Structures are given as C-alpha cells and as structure tokens.
Amino acid sequence: EREGVRLIIGKGGMGPATLEAFRDLGGAYLAIVGGAAALETTWIEQIEDIDMDDLHPESLWRFRIRDFGPLLVGMDSHGGSLFANVQDAVAARRDAVLASIGASE
C-alpha cells in the first residue's frame, strides 16, 4: 500500500496475505513462464533501479521493458488464485489417482 505497487510478476505465486492485499488494494500477480529467462531478458531495455541488492536473486528490480509477455493472471483483485485452484484440484483427485496406479501413502 505504502509503495503503490499494484502488479507483481513472478513464477510461483504468493501466500494468502498477499491475495487479501490484492483484493483490498486492487492488485494482481502475473505469472511468467518459468525456465524461459533467456527469452525474458531480451524484453529488458534498461535496468532502472535495484533495491535490497543484498538479497541477490530475490532483490527488487525495476526495469524498462518492451513487448513483454504473455503473462498469466495467477492471483487477481477479486480474490481468485489460479495456484490455489490447482492445489485444490490436485488434493481432490490425489487419493483416486494413487489408488488407480496401486500406490498409497
């Protein structure tokens, strides 16, 4: 809220507190394809700022970009979470799938 951030781009989603903040503040989490960093770096025109650089790969970077995407809305301002939906679907089918291949926990 303090920084005015409305969009976060990443690959793995974020937790329930962040989802709630997106709902409260009108933000979203945009997922990018993991493993495609070589392609994604071609979209960067300029690095404008790096904050918390002591965190190395987890630092906050601000880029000027061109032709960026496609991106997938993974978490939205209405409380929807693609990541939670997938986890719920997997949990609902897990026991049946394990039983179908003769495996169990």
N, C-alpha and C positions, 0 to 999 in steps of 0.2 A: 504494500500500500504506500509506504513512505517513498519508494523509488519510482512508483508509477508503472511498474512492469505489468504488461497485460498478456504477453506471449512468451512462452519458454519453449525452446526447441531442444529436443534430446532424443534418446532412443529407447529408454526403458520405463518411462512413466514416473510418477511421483506418488506420494502417500495420500491418505485420506485428508489430512490437514490442508495440503495444497489444493486438493479438489474442492474443499469447502471454501478456501480463499478465492479460487477461480469463480465459484458461484457468487460469493459476496461482492467481488470486485469486477466481475465481467471479464475474466481472463480465460486462457486456454493453453493447453500443452500440445504442441505439434510434434509428431514423431517423424523422424527421418530414418531412412533405411540404414541399418547397422551394417558395417563391413564395406561401405562404399565411400570411405573417407577420401580416397584418391580422387574420385569424381567430385565430391562435395567441395574440396579445396579449390577446384577450378572456378567456382562461383564467387570466390572472395576477391574483391577488387582492392581492399585495403583493410588493415587492422587498425582500428581507431583507438582502442584502449584495452588494457588488460588489468583486471583488479584481482586482488588476492592471489598474486602470482606464486606465492609460496605453496599453494595447493597443487601446482604443476598441472596435470591434465584436468583437474577439477576447477581450475581457475575460471573466472568470468571474463569472457572475451566479447568485445563489441566490434563487429565487422561492418564494412560497407560491402554489400553483395549485389550480384546481378544474375537474373534468370535462375533464381533459387527454387528448387523443388523437383518433383512434387513432395508435398508434406501431407501427413495423415493427421486428422484431429483425433488425438488419443484421449484427451480429457477436455470437457467443454464447460461453458459458463452456466449450463443448466444442471450440472452435477453428473453428467454422463461420463463414464470411463470405459473405453474400449478394453483397457487392461483388466479391470475388474470383471467386465462381462466375459472375457476369455477365461479368466481364472474360475469364475462360477461355472461356466460350461464344462470346463475340464473336470472340476470337482464333482459335478453331477454325473458325469459319464465314467469316471475313473474306475470304480469298482466293477462295472459291467465290462469295460474293456479288459481289465486284468483277468476277470473270470473267463472271458472269451479266448484268451491265449493260455489259459491254465496257470496263471500266475496269481499270487496273492501277497498281501503284505506280511 
